[in-house]
Amino acid sequence: MYEELWGDISNVLEDFCERKRYAPLYQFLTEKEKNGVMDSKVKWNFQKYLLDKDGNLVAMIPPSQSVLSSEVQSQIDELLK
């Protein structure tokens, strides 16, 4: 199981690190042309993206902002209605 998972992860990491190509999900989250909302550069590994129930990009939450902040919690509450 771990070998299968590591194989998948290592391929993604290789693509990501060598910048051969970006995974479709990464492209969707970071390119306005793909998500229709915004361009964003990933600044650090704790950057978060908020999607609605249909998979549409709603917001990018920077690494410095906690998902427990009142602003993010209110966005999440709205999306869960």
Distance bins in CASP14 RR format, pairs under 12 A and 6 or more apart:
PFRMAT RR
TARGET T0000
AUTHOR 0000-0000-0000
RMODE 2
METHOD distances of the structure
MODEL  1
1 7 0 0 0 0 0 1 0 0 0 0 0
1 8 0 0 0 0 0 1 0 0 0 0 0
2 8 0 0 0 0 0 1 0 0 0 0 0
2 9 0 0 0 0 1 0 0 0 0 0 0
2 10 0 0 0 0 0 1 0 0 0 0 0
3 9 0 0 0 0 0 1 0 0 0 0 0
3 10 0 0 0 0 0 1 0 0 0 0 0
4 10 0 0 0 0 0 1 0 0 0 0 0
4 11 0 0 0 0 0 1 0 0 0 0 0
5 11 0 0 0 0 0 1 0 0 0 0 0
5 12 0 0 0 0 0 1 0 0 0 0 0
6 12 0 0 0 0 0 1 0 0 0 0 0
6 13 0 0 0 0 1 0 0 0 0 0 0
6 14 0 0 0 0 0 1 0 0 0 0 0
7 13 0 0 0 0 1 0 0 0 0 0 0
7 14 0 0 0 0 1 0 0 0 0 0 0
8 14 0 0 0 0 0 1 0 0 0 0 0
8 15 0 0 0 0 0 1 0 0 0 0 0
8 23 0 0 0 0 0 1 0 0 0 0 0
9 15 0 0 0 0 0 1 0 0 0 0 0
9 16 0 0 0 0 0 1 0 0 0 0 0
9 17 0 0 0 0 0 1 0 0 0 0 0
9 23 0 0 0 0 0 1 0 0 0 0 0
10 16 0 0 0 0 0 1 0 0 0 0 0
10 17 0 0 0 0 0 1 0 0 0 0 0
10 18 0 0 0 0 0 1 0 0 0 0 0
11 17 0 0 0 0 0 1 0 0 0 0 0
11 18 0 0 0 0 0 1 0 0 0 0 0
11 20 0 0 0 0 0 1 0 0 0 0 0
11 21 0 0 0 0 0 1 0 0 0 0 0
11 23 0 0 0 0 1 0 0 0 0 0 0
12 18 0 0 0 0 0 1 0 0 0 0 0
12 20 0 0 0 0 0 1 0 0 0 0 0
12 21 0 0 0 0 0 1 0 0 0 0 0
12 22 0 0 0 0 0 1 0 0 0 0 0
12 23 1 0 0 1 0 0 0 0 0 0 0
12 24 0 0 0 0 0 1 0 0 0 0 0
12 25 0 0 0 0 1 0 0 0 0 0 0
12 26 0 0 0 0 1 0 0 0 0 0 0
13 19 0 0 0 0 0 1 0 0 0 0 0
13 20 0 0 0 0 0 1 0 0 0 0 0
13 23 0 0 0 0 0 1 0 0 0 0 0
14 20 1 0 0 1 0 0 0 0 0 0 0
14 21 0 0 0 0 0 1 0 0 0 0 0
14 23 0 0 0 0 0 1 0 0 0 0 0
15 21 1 0 1 0 0 0 0 0 0 0 0
15 22 1 0 0 1 0 0 0 0 0 0 0
15 23 1 0 0 1 0 0 0 0 0 0 0
15 24 0 0 0 0 0 1 0 0 0 0 0
15 26 0 0 0 0 1 0 0 0 0 0 0
15 27 0 0 0 0 0 1 0 0 0 0 0
16 22 1 0 0 1 0 0 0 0 0 0 0
16 23 1 0 0 1 0 0 0 0 0 0 0
16 25 0 0 0 0 0 1 0 0 0 0 0
16 26 1 0 0 1 0 0 0 0 0 0 0
16 27 0 0 0 0 0 1 0 0 0 0 0
16 42 0 0 0 0 0 1 0 0 0 0 0
16 45 0 0 0 0 0 1 0 0 0 0 0
19 26 0 0 0 0 0 1 0 0 0 0 0
21 27 0 0 0 0 1 0 0 0 0 0 0
22 28 0 0 0 0 1 0 0 0 0 0 0
22 29 0 0 0 0 1 0 0 0 0 0 0
22 30 1 0 0 1 0 0 0 0 0 0 0
22 31 0 0 0 0 1 0 0 0 0 0 0
22 34 0 0 0 0 0 1 0 0 0 0 0
22 41 0 0 0 0 0 1 0 0 0 0 0
22 42 0 0 0 0 0 1 0 0 0 0 0
23 29 0 0 0 0 1 0 0 0 0 0 0
23 30 0 0 0 0 0 1 0 0 0 0 0
23 31 0 0 0 0 0 1 0 0 0 0 0
23 34 0 0 0 0 0 1 0 0 0 0 0
23 42 0 0 0 0 0 1 0 0 0 0 0
24 30 0 0 0 0 0 1 0 0 0 0 0
24 31 0 0 0 0 0 1 0 0 0 0 0
24 34 0 0 0 0 1 0 0 0 0 0 0
24 35 0 0 0 0 0 1 0 0 0 0 0
25 31 0 0 0 0 0 1 0 0 0 0 0
25 34 0 0 0 0 1 0 0 0 0 0 0
25 35 0 0 0 0 0 1 0 0 0 0 0
25 42 0 0 0 0 0 1 0 0 0 0 0
25 49 0 0 0 0 1 0 0 0 0 0 0
25 51 0 0 0 0 0 1 0 0 0 0 0
25 55 0 0 0 0 0 1 0 0 0 0 0
25 57 0 0 0 0 0 1 0 0 0 0 0
26 34 0 0 0 0 1 0 0 0 0 0 0
26 35 0 0 0 0 0 1 0 0 0 0 0
26 40 0 0 0 0 0 1 0 0 0 0 0
26 41 0 0 0 0 0 1 0 0 0 0 0
26 42 1 0 0 1 0 0 0 0 0 0 0
26 47 0 0 0 0 0 1 0 0 0 0 0
26 49 0 0 0 0 0 1 0 0 0 0 0
27 33 0 0 0 0 1 0 0 0 0 0 0
27 34 1 0 1 0 0 0 0 0 0 0 0
27 35 0 0 0 0 1 0 0 0 0 0 0
27 39 0 0 0 0 0 1 0 0 0 0 0
27 40 0 0 0 0 0 1 0 0 0 0 0
27 42 0 0 0 0 0 1 0 0 0 0 0
27 57 0 0 0 0 0 1 0 0 0 0 0
28 34 1 0 1 0 0 0 0 0 0 0 0
28 35 1 0 1 0 0 0 0 0 0 0 0
28 36 0 0 0 0 1 0 0 0 0 0 0
28 37 0 0 0 0 0 1 0 0 0 0 0
28 38 0 0 0 0 0 1 0 0 0 0 0
28 39 0 0 0 0 0 1 0 0 0 0 0
28 40 0 0 0 0 0 1 0 0 0 0 0
28 49 0 0 0 0 1 0 0 0 0 0 0
28 51 0 0 0 0 1 0 0 0 0 0 0
28 55 0 0 0 0 1 0 0 0 0 0 0
28 56 0 0 0 0 0 1 0 0 0 0 0
28 57 1 0 0 1 0 0 0 0 0 0 0
29 35 1 0 0 1 0 0 0 0 0 0 0
29 36 0 0 0 0 0 1 0 0 0 0 0
29 37 0 0 0 0 1 0 0 0 0 0 0
29 38 0 0 0 0 1 0 0 0 0 0 0
29 39 0 0 0 0 0 1 0 0 0 0 0
29 40 1 0 0 1 0 0 0 0 0 0 0
29 41 0 0 0 0 0 1 0 0 0 0 0
29 42 0 0 0 0 1 0 0 0 0 0 0
29 47 0 0 0 0 1 0 0 0 0 0 0
29 48 0 0 0 0 1 0 0 0 0 0 0
29 49 1 0 1 0 0 0 0 0 0 0 0
29 50 0 0 0 0 0 1 0 0 0 0 0
29 51 0 0 0 0 1 0 0 0 0 0 0
29 55 0 0 0 0 0 1 0 0 0 0 0
29 56 0 0 0 0 0 1 0 0 0 0 0
29 57 1 0 0 1 0 0 0 0 0 0 0
29 58 0 0 0 0 0 1 0 0 0 0 0
29 59 0 0 0 0 0 1 0 0 0 0 0
29 60 1 0 0 1 0 0 0 0 0 0 0
29 61 0 0 0 0 0 1 0 0 0 0 0
30 36 0 0 0 0 0 1 0 0 0 0 0
30 37 0 0 0 0 0 1 0 0 0 0 0
30 38 0 0 0 0 1 0 0 0 0 0 0
30 39 1 0 0 1 0 0 0 0 0 0 0
30 40 1 0 1 0 0 0 0 0 0 0 0
30 41 1 0 0 1 0 0 0 0 0 0 0
30 42 1 0 0 1 0 0 0 0 0 0 0
30 43 0 0 0 0 0 1 0 0 0 0 0
30 47 0 0 0 0 1 0 0 0 0 0 0
30 49 0 0 0 0 1 0 0 0 0 0 0
30 57 0 0 0 0 1 0 0 0 0 0 0
30 60 0 0 0 0 1 0 0 0 0 0 0
31 37 0 0 0 0 0 1 0 0 0 0 0
31 38 0 0 0 0 1 0 0 0 0 0 0
31 39 1 0 0 1 0 0 0 0 0 0 0
31 40 0 0 0 0 1 0 0 0 0 0 0
31 41 0 0 0 0 0 1 0 0 0 0 0
31 42 0 0 0 0 0 1 0 0 0 0 0
31 57 0 0 0 0 0 1 0 0 0 0 0
32 38 1 0 1 0 0 0 0 0 0 0 0
32 39 1 0 1 0 0 0 0 0 0 0 0
32 40 0 0 0 0 1 0 0 0 0 0 0
32 41 0 0 0 0 0 1 0 0 0 0 0
32 57 0 0 0 0 1 0 0 0 0 0 0
32 60 0 0 0 0 0 1 0 0 0 0 0
33 39 0 0 0 0 1 0 0 0 0 0 0
34 40 0 0 0 0 0 1 0 0 0 0 0
34 56 0 0 0 0 0 1 0 0 0 0 0
34 57 0 0 0 0 1 0 0 0 0 0 0
35 49 0 0 0 0 1 0 0 0 0 0 0
35 50 0 0 0 0 0 1 0 0 0 0 0
35 51 0 0 0 0 1 0 0 0 0 0 0
35 52 0 0 0 0 0 1 0 0 0 0 0
35 55 0 0 0 0 1 0 0 0 0 0 0
35 56 1 0 0 1 0 0 0 0 0 0 0
35 57 1 0 1 0 0 0 0 0 0 0 0
35 58 0 0 0 0 1 0 0 0 0 0 0
35 59 0 0 0 0 0 1 0 0 0 0 0
35 60 0 0 0 0 1 0 0 0 0 0 0
36 55 0 0 0 0 0 1 0 0 0 0 0
36 56 0 0 0 0 1 0 0 0 0 0 0
36 57 1 0 0 1 0 0 0 0 0 0 0
36 58 0 0 0 0 0 1 0 0 0 0 0
37 49 0 0 0 0 0 1 0 0 0 0 0
37 50 0 0 0 0 0 1 0 0 0 0 0
37 51 0 0 0 0 0 1 0 0 0 0 0
37 52 0 0 0 0 0 1 0 0 0 0 0
37 55 0 0 0 0 0 1 0 0 0 0 0
37 56 1 0 0 1 0 0 0 0 0 0 0
37 57 1 0 1 0 0 0 0 0 0 0 0
37 58 1 0 0 1 0 0 0 0 0 0 0
37 59 0 0 0 0 1 0 0 0 0 0 0
37 60 0 0 0 0 1 0 0 0 0 0 0
38 49 0 0 0 0 1 0 0 0 0 0 0
38 50 0 0 0 0 0 1 0 0 0 0 0
38 56 0 0 0 0 0 1 0 0 0 0 0
38 57 1 0 0 1 0 0 0 0 0 0 0
38 58 0 0 0 0 0 1 0 0 0 0 0
38 59 0 0 0 0 1 0 0 0 0 0 0
38 60 1 0 0 1 0 0 0 0 0 0 0
39 57 0 0 0 0 0 1 0 0 0 0 0
39 60 0 0 0 0 1 0 0 0 0 0 0
40 47 1 0 0 1 0 0 0 0 0 0 0
40 48 0 0 0 0 0 1 0 0 0 0 0
40 49 0 0 0 0 1 0 0 0 0 0 0
40 50 0 0 0 0 0 1 0 0 0 0 0
40 57 0 0 0 0 1 0 0 0 0 0 0
40 59 0 0 0 0 1 0 0 0 0 0 0
40 60 1 0 1 0 0 0 0 0 0 0 0
40 61 0 0 0 0 0 1 0 0 0 0 0
40 62 0 0 0 0 1 0 0 0 0 0 0
40 63 0 0 0 0 0 1 0 0 0 0 0
41 47 0 0 0 0 1 0 0 0 0 0 0
41 60 0 0 0 0 1 0 0 0 0 0 0
41 62 0 0 0 0 0 1 0 0 0 0 0
41 63 0 0 0 0 0 1 0 0 0 0 0
42 48 0 0 0 0 0 1 0 0 0 0 0
42 49 0 0 0 0 1 0 0 0 0 0 0
42 60 0 0 0 0 1 0 0 0 0 0 0
42 61 0 0 0 0 0 1 0 0 0 0 0
42 62 0 0 0 0 0 1 0 0 0 0 0
42 63 0 0 0 0 1 0 0 0 0 0 0
43 60 0 0 0 0 1 0 0 0 0 0 0
43 61 0 0 0 0 0 1 0 0 0 0 0
43 62 1 0 0 1 0 0 0 0 0 0 0
43 63 1 0 0 1 0 0 0 0 0 0 0
43 64 0 0 0 0 1 0 0 0 0 0 0
43 65 0 0 0 0 0 1 0 0 0 0 0
44 61 0 0 0 0 0 1 0 0 0 0 0
44 62 0 0 0 0 1 0 0 0 0 0 0
44 63 1 0 1 0 0 0 0 0 0 0 0
44 64 0 0 0 0 1 0 0 0 0 0 0
44 65 0 0 0 0 0 1 0 0 0 0 0
45 63 1 0 0 1 0 0 0 0 0 0 0
46 60 0 0 0 0 0 1 0 0 0 0 0
46 61 0 0 0 0 1 0 0 0 0 0 0
46 62 0 0 0 0 1 0 0 0 0 0 0
46 63 1 0 1 0 0 0 0 0 0 0 0
46 64 0 0 0 0 1 0 0 0 0 0 0
46 65 0 0 0 0 1 0 0 0 0 0 0
46 66 0 0 0 0 1 0 0 0 0 0 0
46 67 0 0 0 0 1 0 0 0 0 0 0
47 59 0 0 0 0 0 1 0 0 0 0 0
47 60 1 0 0 1 0 0 0 0 0 0 0
47 61 1 0 0 1 0 0 0 0 0 0 0
47 62 1 0 0 1 0 0 0 0 0 0 0
47 63 1 0 1 0 0 0 0 0 0 0 0
47 64 0 0 0 0 1 0 0 0 0 0 0
47 65 0 0 0 0 1 0 0 0 0 0 0
47 67 0 0 0 0 0 1 0 0 0 0 0
48 57 0 0 0 0 0 1 0 0 0 0 0
48 58 0 0 0 0 0 1 0 0 0 0 0
48 59 0 0 0 0 1 0 0 0 0 0 0
48 60 1 0 0 1 0 0 0 0 0 0 0
48 61 1 0 1 0 0 0 0 0 0 0 0
48 62 0 0 0 0 1 0 0 0 0 0 0
48 63 0 0 0 0 1 0 0 0 0 0 0
48 64 0 0 0 0 0 1 0 0 0 0 0
48 65 0 0 0 0 1 0 0 0 0 0 0
48 66 0 0 0 0 1 0 0 0 0 0 0
48 67 1 0 0 1 0 0 0 0 0 0 0
48 68 0 0 0 0 0 1 0 0 0 0 0
48 69 0 0 0 0 0 1 0 0 0 0 0
48 72 0 0 0 0 1 0 0 0 0 0 0
48 75 0 0 0 0 0 1 0 0 0 0 0
48 76 0 0 0 0 0 1 0 0 0 0 0
49 55 0 0 0 0 0 1 0 0 0 0 0
49 56 0 0 0 0 0 1 0 0 0 0 0
49 57 1 0 0 1 0 0 0 0 0 0 0
49 58 0 0 0 0 1 0 0 0 0 0 0
49 59 1 0 0 1 0 0 0 0 0 0 0
49 60 1 0 1 0 0 0 0 0 0 0 0
49 61 1 0 0 1 0 0 0 0 0 0 0
49 62 0 0 0 0 0 1 0 0 0 0 0
49 63 0 0 0 0 0 1 0 0 0 0 0
49 67 0 0 0 0 0 1 0 0 0 0 0
49 72 0 0 0 0 0 1 0 0 0 0 0
49 75 0 0 0 0 0 1 0 0 0 0 0
50 56 0 0 0 0 1 0 0 0 0 0 0
50 57 1 0 0 1 0 0 0 0 0 0 0
50 58 1 0 1 0 0 0 0 0 0 0 0
50 59 1 0 1 0 0 0 0 0 0 0 0
50 60 1 0 0 1 0 0 0 0 0 0 0
50 61 1 0 0 1 0 0 0 0 0 0 0
50 62 0 0 0 0 0 1 0 0 0 0 0
50 65 0 0 0 0 0 1 0 0 0 0 0
50 67 0 0 0 0 1 0 0 0 0 0 0
50 71 0 0 0 0 0 1 0 0 0 0 0
50 72 1 0 0 1 0 0 0 0 0 0 0
50 73 0 0 0 0 0 1 0 0 0 0 0
50 74 0 0 0 0 0 1 0 0 0 0 0
50 75 1 0 1 0 0 0 0 0 0 0 0
50 76 1 0 0 1 0 0 0 0 0 0 0
50 77 0 0 0 0 0 1 0 0 0 0 0
50 78 0 0 0 0 0 1 0 0 0 0 0
50 79 1 0 0 1 0 0 0 0 0 0 0
50 80 0 0 0 0 0 1 0 0 0 0 0
51 57 1 0 1 0 0 0 0 0 0 0 0
51 58 1 0 0 1 0 0 0 0 0 0 0
51 59 0 0 0 0 1 0 0 0 0 0 0
51 60 0 0 0 0 0 1 0 0 0 0 0
51 61 0 0 0 0 0 1 0 0 0 0 0
51 75 0 0 0 0 0 1 0 0 0 0 0
51 76 0 0 0 0 0 1 0 0 0 0 0
51 79 0 0 0 0 1 0 0 0 0 0 0
52 58 1 0 1 0 0 0 0 0 0 0 0
52 59 0 0 0 0 1 0 0 0 0 0 0
52 75 0 0 0 0 0 1 0 0 0 0 0
52 76 0 0 0 0 0 1 0 0 0 0 0
52 78 0 0 0 0 1 0 0 0 0 0 0
52 79 1 0 1 0 0 0 0 0 0 0 0
52 80 0 0 0 0 1 0 0 0 0 0 0
52 81 0 0 0 0 0 1 0 0 0 0 0
53 76 0 0 0 0 0 1 0 0 0 0 0
53 78 0 0 0 0 0 1 0 0 0 0 0
53 79 1 0 0 1 0 0 0 0 0 0 0
53 80 0 0 0 0 1 0 0 0 0 0 0
53 81 0 0 0 0 0 1 0 0 0 0 0
54 79 0 0 0 0 0 1 0 0 0 0 0
55 79 0 0 0 0 0 1 0 0 0 0 0
56 79 0 0 0 0 1 0 0 0 0 0 0
57 79 0 0 0 0 0 1 0 0 0 0 0
58 72 0 0 0 0 0 1 0 0 0 0 0
58 75 1 0 0 1 0 0 0 0 0 0 0
58 76 0 0 0 0 1 0 0 0 0 0 0
58 78 0 0 0 0 1 0 0 0 0 0 0
58 79 1 0 0 1 0 0 0 0 0 0 0
58 80 0 0 0 0 0 1 0 0 0 0 0
59 65 0 0 0 0 0 1 0 0 0 0 0
59 67 0 0 0 0 0 1 0 0 0 0 0
59 69 0 0 0 0 0 1 0 0 0 0 0
59 71 0 0 0 0 1 0 0 0 0 0 0
59 72 0 0 0 0 1 0 0 0 0 0 0
59 74 0 0 0 0 0 1 0 0 0 0 0
59 75 1 0 0 1 0 0 0 0 0 0 0
59 76 0 0 0 0 1 0 0 0 0 0 0
59 78 0 0 0 0 0 1 0 0 0 0 0
59 79 0 0 0 0 1 0 0 0 0 0 0
60 72 0 0 0 0 0 1 0 0 0 0 0
60 75 0 0 0 0 0 1 0 0 0 0 0
61 67 1 0 0 1 0 0 0 0 0 0 0
61 68 0 0 0 0 0 1 0 0 0 0 0
61 69 0 0 0 0 1 0 0 0 0 0 0
61 71 0 0 0 0 1 0 0 0 0 0 0
61 72 1 0 1 0 0 0 0 0 0 0 0
61 73 0 0 0 0 0 1 0 0 0 0 0
61 75 0 0 0 0 1 0 0 0 0 0 0
61 76 0 0 0 0 0 1 0 0 0 0 0
62 69 0 0 0 0 0 1 0 0 0 0 0
62 71 0 0 0 0 0 1 0 0 0 0 0
62 72 0 0 0 0 0 1 0 0 0 0 0
64 72 0 0 0 0 0 1 0 0 0 0 0
65 71 1 0 0 1 0 0 0 0 0 0 0
65 72 1 0 0 1 0 0 0 0 0 0 0
65 73 0 0 0 0 0 1 0 0 0 0 0
65 75 0 0 0 0 0 1 0 0 0 0 0
66 72 1 0 0 1 0 0 0 0 0 0 0
66 73 0 0 0 0 1 0 0 0 0 0 0
67 73 1 0 0 1 0 0 0 0 0 0 0
67 74 0 0 0 0 0 1 0 0 0 0 0
67 75 0 0 0 0 1 0 0 0 0 0 0
67 76 1 0 0 1 0 0 0 0 0 0 0
68 74 0 0 0 0 0 1 0 0 0 0 0
68 76 0 0 0 0 0 1 0 0 0 0 0
69 75 0 0 0 0 1 0 0 0 0 0 0
69 76 0 0 0 0 0 1 0 0 0 0 0
70 76 0 0 0 0 0 1 0 0 0 0 0
70 77 0 0 0 0 0 1 0 0 0 0 0
71 77 0 0 0 0 0 1 0 0 0 0 0
71 78 0 0 0 0 0 1 0 0 0 0 0
72 78 0 0 0 0 0 1 0 0 0 0 0
72 79 0 0 0 0 0 1 0 0 0 0 0
73 79 0 0 0 0 0 1 0 0 0 0 0
73 80 0 0 0 0 0 1 0 0 0 0 0
74 80 0 0 0 0 0 1 0 0 0 0 0
74 81 0 0 0 0 0 1 0 0 0 0 0
75 81 0 0 0 0 0 1 0 0 0 0 0
END
